Amino acid sequence: MSEIVCDICFRHCHIAEGKTGFCRARMNRNGENICVSYGRLTALAMDPVEKKPLARFHPGSWILSAGSYGCNLSCPFCQNHEISMRDQDTVRWYAYSAEELAEIILREEDNLGIAFTYNEPLVAWEYARDVAALVKPHGKKIVFVSNGCVSDRVLDEVLPFTDAVNIDLKGDAEFYRELGGDYDMVHHAIERFAQACHTEVTILAVPGKSDSAAFVEEQAKWLAGIDPDIVLHISRYFPRYRYTVPATDPQVIYSLQEHARKYLRYVYTGNV
């Protein structure tokens, strides 16, 4: 069997038969690009919707949060590296069919819906689509917490059933190159989500990387050009995974909030 070229994100992984790509979620099976993590959940919990974070999307509600394994980035400060940096053989997962997860979502009347989160959910967009088809007719909401590094092909598939999203905006183009990501692809995803659903953005203010007033003002001004009502979260970094840089000074977070408020109506702080 010949290898395939994955079209899920910027990496365009060349995947040999029976192997997975960088994200560990896509496999070449008989020449087809298969979501091998389909229905494999590593985490399932009821959360306040504000924890996603979504500050202005049905505040006060609870939402079922589901995570799998794998990610198409490899951020050295990832807070969920125990699942995002693992594959099917190195993490404990439990199989939930789309029907089984839908039953759980619908069980609680007061549950807002489902948030696909914890790892990168859009590398397994087919599972979200199938779950959405079962619960949206019952009024349940579909939420993604994503790094936004996905292709238009994926966006074309998920936007029709997405109600809200929070996208991490990790830094400038240089920082994305350091992380092995794609700055332009994230910006493009934010633009498309903002046109289709409720959109919030999170900047993790990593000292020396994404905590400058110039960077935050540049991003806030750009977001305001799309829609000044886009919600921006400026979150305090703490040492995680392979990063030992000391935590961001809380006063820096509050200062960055004021800089962003020059352009955006809604700017929130996190982890302070």
Secondary structure, 3 states (H helix, E strand, C coil): CCCEECCCCCCCCEECECCECCCCCEEEECCEEEECCCCEECEEEEEEHHHCCCCCCCCCCEEEEEECCCCCCCCCCCCCHHHHCCCCCCCCCEECCHHHHHHHHHHCCCEEEEEECCCCHHHHHHHHHHHHHHHHHHCCEEEEEECCCCCHHHHHHHHHHCCEEEEECCCCHHHHHHHCCCHHHHHHHHHHHHHHCEEEEEEEECCCCCCCHHHHHHHHHHHHHHCCCCEEEEEECCCCCCCCCCCCCHHHHHHHHHHHCCCCCCEEEECC
